[in-house]
Amino acid sequence: MVMIVFKPKENMCADISMQKVADYEAYGRSLWAEYAYKCEQLMIDANACSEETICQTALGIILADYRFDKYKTMKSEEYPKLEAIVFFTDKFGKAQKEFEDYAALANAIRFTKDLYNEPDGQYQLEQYFFEIKRLEYLGLGFKDCGGNLLRLVWKGSDNSTEKIIVAENRQKSAIAAGVMKVIALQRLPINITVYLKIDEAINDLLVKNPIYITDNIYNETQVEKELRRVYNLIREIKYA
């Protein structure tokens, strides 16, 4: 994954200057498309831009850098050359701090896409369970409830209020697990429980007003869109 670096303006030796655009995440994706196979490092003068727009650009770059090639044999020249993006700004400290939440979101999206892309025939349920259980290192509670039902719990608040997310099948479970990962990485002060039914429908789960992962997820674009939809719902709860 391409590395994002923030440096002070006085050390600047930039290749390009950031443009003012309507959509900075899309701009970041376009930068990746233009420079990924041209150079190993891209130096960007971002001093005229806000921390938010710099972070949005960096997020677009990281997300554009994703590819699932675990089962492919590729020649060295087929891989992107670009290894690092350096943003020069007098606000480099603030930008670096603000980017932590964006980096957490990018991490969760990439994690989700990896799970989503794993072929059922080669990636057994035990491997799938283990990959989700590994999220315990972030402070998430994990329980195998039997019958291919997993439960993830995030206790980020002393408040008793709790939201429930429900996901059925592998694809939806990948998205829900990704939502929990970004919540845990960002240490959001909210209580969330996710029920993941990997192979079958949930028929007897008695919970109030759960958030369901939507049906009809057929590609990576829809995976990312749905993760961000649910994540944004959770953030609205946090700031309510």
C-alpha positions as CSV (number, residue, x, y, z in Angstrom):
1,M,0.0,0.0,0.0
2,V,1.3,3.5,-0.9
3,M,2.7,5.4,2.1
4,I,1.3,8.9,2.9
5,V,3.8,11.4,4.4
6,F,3.3,15.0,5.6
7,K,6.2,17.4,5.7
8,P,6.7,21.1,6.5
9,K,6.8,23.5,3.6
10,E,10.4,24.6,4.3
11,N,11.6,21.1,3.2
12,M,9.6,21.3,0.0
13,C,10.9,20.1,-3.3
14,A,7.5,19.5,-5.0
15,D,6.7,17.8,-8.3
16,I,3.2,19.2,-8.5
17,S,0.9,21.6,-6.7
18,M,-2.5,20.4,-5.4
19,Q,-5.4,21.8,-7.5
20,K,-8.6,23.2,-6.2
21,V,-11.4,20.8,-7.1
22,A,-15.0,20.0,-6.2
23,D,-14.2,16.4,-5.1
24,Y,-10.8,15.8,-3.4
25,E,-11.2,12.1,-2.9
26,A,-11.9,11.7,-6.7
27,Y,-8.9,14.0,-7.3
28,G,-6.7,11.6,-5.2
29,R,-7.9,8.7,-7.2
30,S,-7.0,10.5,-10.4
31,L,-3.5,11.3,-9.1
32,W,-3.0,7.6,-8.4
33,A,-4.1,6.7,-11.9
34,E,-1.7,9.3,-13.5
35,Y,1.4,8.6,-11.5
36,A,1.2,5.0,-10.2
37,Y,3.4,3.6,-13.0
38,K,5.5,6.7,-13.5
39,C,7.5,7.3,-10.3
40,E,8.3,5.8,-6.9
41,Q,7.6,9.0,-5.0
42,L,5.3,11.9,-5.7
43,M,6.0,15.3,-3.9
44,I,2.9,17.5,-3.7
45,D,2.8,21.2,-2.7
46,A,-0.4,21.3,-0.6
47,N,0.3,24.4,1.4
48,A,-2.6,26.4,0.0
49,C,-5.1,23.6,1.0
50,S,-6.9,22.8,4.2
51,E,-6.1,19.8,6.3
52,E,-9.5,18.3,5.3
53,T,-8.9,18.5,1.6
54,I,-5.4,17.1,1.9
55,C,-6.7,14.2,3.9
56,Q,-9.5,13.6,1.4
57,T,-7.0,13.5,-1.4
58,A,-4.8,11.1,0.5
59,L,-7.8,8.9,1.2
60,G,-8.6,8.7,-2.5
61,I,-5.0,7.8,-3.3
62,I,-5.0,4.9,-0.8
63,L,-8.3,3.5,-2.0
64,A,-7.3,3.7,-5.6
65,D,-4.1,1.7,-4.7
66,Y,-6.2,-1.3,-3.7
67,R,-6.1,-4.5,-5.8
68,F,-6.8,-8.1,-4.9
69,D,-4.1,-10.2,-6.5
70,K,-3.5,-12.8,-3.9
71,Y,-4.2,-15.7,-6.3
72,K,-2.5,-14.1,-9.4
73,T,1.0,-14.4,-10.7
74,M,2.2,-11.1,-11.9
75,K,5.5,-9.9,-13.3
76,S,7.4,-7.2,-11.4
77,E,6.8,-4.6,-14.1
78,E,3.0,-5.1,-13.7
79,Y,3.0,-3.7,-10.2
80,P,2.7,0.0,-9.6
81,K,6.0,1.9,-9.0
82,L,4.5,4.5,-6.7
83,E,5.5,3.8,-3.1
84,A,5.1,7.2,-1.3
85,I,3.1,10.4,-1.6
86,V,4.6,13.4,0.3
87,F,2.3,16.4,1.1
88,F,4.2,19.6,1.9
89,T,2.2,22.0,4.1
90,D,2.8,24.4,7.0
91,K,-0.1,22.5,8.7
92,F,1.7,19.1,8.5
93,G,1.2,18.3,12.1
94,K,-2.5,19.0,12.1
95,A,-2.9,17.2,8.8
96,Q,-1.1,14.1,10.1
97,K,-3.3,14.0,13.2
98,E,-6.5,14.5,11.2
99,F,-5.5,11.8,8.7
100,E,-5.6,9.1,11.4
101,D,-9.4,8.8,11.0
102,Y,-9.1,8.7,7.2
103,A,-6.4,6.1,7.4
104,A,-8.6,4.0,9.7
105,L,-11.4,4.1,7.2
106,A,-9.1,3.2,4.4
107,N,-7.8,0.3,6.4
108,A,-11.3,-1.0,7.1
109,I,-12.3,-0.7,3.5
110,R,-9.3,-2.6,2.3
111,F,-9.9,-5.3,5.0
112,T,-13.5,-5.6,3.8
113,K,-12.6,-5.9,0.2
114,D,-10.1,-8.6,1.0
115,L,-12.7,-10.7,2.8
116,Y,-15.3,-10.0,0.0
117,N,-12.9,-11.1,-2.7
118,E,-11.9,-14.4,-1.1
119,P,-13.3,-17.2,-3.2
120,D,-15.7,-19.5,-1.3
121,G,-14.1,-22.6,-2.7
122,Q,-10.6,-21.7,-1.6
123,Y,-11.3,-19.7,1.6
124,Q,-12.9,-22.0,4.1
125,L,-15.3,-20.9,6.9
126,E,-12.6,-21.6,9.5
127,Q,-10.3,-19.1,7.8
128,Y,-13.1,-16.6,7.5
129,F,-13.9,-16.9,11.2
130,F,-10.2,-16.6,12.2
131,E,-9.8,-13.4,10.1
132,I,-12.7,-11.8,11.9
133,K,-11.6,-13.1,15.3
134,R,-8.3,-11.4,14.8
135,L,-10.1,-8.1,15.3
136,E,-10.0,-8.8,19.0
137,Y,-6.6,-7.1,19.1
138,L,-8.5,-3.8,18.6
139,G,-10.5,-4.4,21.8
140,L,-13.5,-5.9,20.0
141,G,-15.3,-8.7,21.8
142,F,-15.7,-11.9,19.7
143,K,-18.0,-14.9,20.3
144,D,-18.8,-17.9,18.1
145,C,-22.4,-18.5,18.9
146,G,-22.6,-21.7,16.9
147,G,-24.5,-22.4,13.7
148,N,-22.2,-20.1,11.8
149,L,-23.4,-17.1,13.8
150,L,-20.6,-14.8,15.1
151,R,-21.0,-11.8,17.4
152,L,-18.7,-8.8,17.6
153,V,-19.1,-6.2,20.3
154,W,-17.6,-2.8,20.7
155,K,-18.0,-1.1,24.1
156,G,-16.8,2.5,23.6
157,S,-19.1,4.2,26.1
158,D,-20.4,3.7,29.6
159,N,-23.8,4.6,28.2
160,S,-26.2,1.6,28.1
161,T,-27.5,2.6,24.7
162,E,-26.5,0.1,22.0
163,K,-27.0,-0.2,18.3
164,I,-27.2,-3.5,16.5
165,I,-25.9,-4.4,13.0
166,V,-27.1,-7.6,11.3
167,A,-25.4,-9.2,8.4
168,E,-26.3,-12.4,6.6
169,N,-23.9,-14.3,4.2
170,R,-20.2,-13.8,3.6
171,Q,-20.4,-10.6,1.6
172,K,-22.6,-8.8,4.1
173,S,-20.6,-10.1,7.0
174,A,-17.4,-8.7,5.4
175,I,-19.0,-5.3,5.3
176,A,-20.3,-5.4,8.9
177,A,-16.9,-6.6,10.1
178,G,-15.3,-3.7,8.3
179,V,-17.6,-1.3,9.9
180,M,-16.6,-2.6,13.3
181,K,-12.9,-2.4,12.4
182,V,-13.1,1.3,11.6
183,I,-15.2,2.0,14.7
184,A,-12.6,0.2,16.9
185,L,-9.6,1.9,15.1
186,Q,-11.2,5.3,15.7
187,R,-12.2,4.4,19.2
188,L,-15.7,5.9,18.7
189,P,-17.5,6.5,22.0
190,I,-20.5,4.3,21.2
191,N,-21.7,0.8,21.9
192,I,-22.2,-1.5,18.9
193,T,-23.0,-5.2,18.5
194,V,-22.8,-7.0,15.2
195,Y,-24.4,-10.4,14.4
196,L,-22.8,-12.1,11.5
197,K,-24.6,-15.1,10.0
198,I,-22.1,-16.4,7.5
199,D,-24.0,-19.0,5.5
200,E,-27.7,-18.7,6.3
201,A,-30.5,-16.3,7.2
202,I,-31.1,-15.2,10.8
203,N,-34.6,-16.2,11.7
204,D,-34.8,-15.9,15.5
205,L,-32.8,-12.8,16.4
206,L,-34.9,-10.6,18.7
207,V,-33.4,-7.1,18.6
208,K,-34.9,-3.7,18.3
209,N,-34.4,-1.5,15.2
210,P,-31.2,-3.2,13.9
211,I,-29.2,-1.8,11.0
212,Y,-29.2,-4.4,8.2
213,I,-26.5,-4.6,5.6
214,T,-28.3,-4.2,2.3
215,D,-28.9,-6.9,-0.3
216,N,-27.5,-6.9,-3.8
217,I,-23.8,-6.4,-3.2
218,Y,-22.2,-7.6,-6.4
219,N,-18.9,-5.7,-6.7
220,E,-16.2,-3.8,-4.8
221,T,-17.8,-0.4,-5.6
222,Q,-21.0,-1.5,-3.9
223,V,-19.0,-3.0,-1.0
224,E,-17.3,0.3,-0.3
225,K,-20.5,2.3,-0.7
226,E,-22.4,0.1,1.7
227,L,-19.6,0.1,4.3
228,R,-19.5,3.9,4.2
229,R,-23.3,4.2,4.4
230,V,-23.5,2.1,7.6
231,Y,-20.3,3.8,9.0
232,N,-21.9,7.2,8.4
233,L,-25.1,6.1,10.2
234,I,-23.0,5.2,13.2
235,R,-21.1,8.5,13.2
236,E,-24.5,10.3,13.1
237,I,-25.4,8.4,16.3
238,K,-22.1,9.4,17.9
239,Y,-22.7,13.1,17.2
240,A,-26.5,13.1,17.9
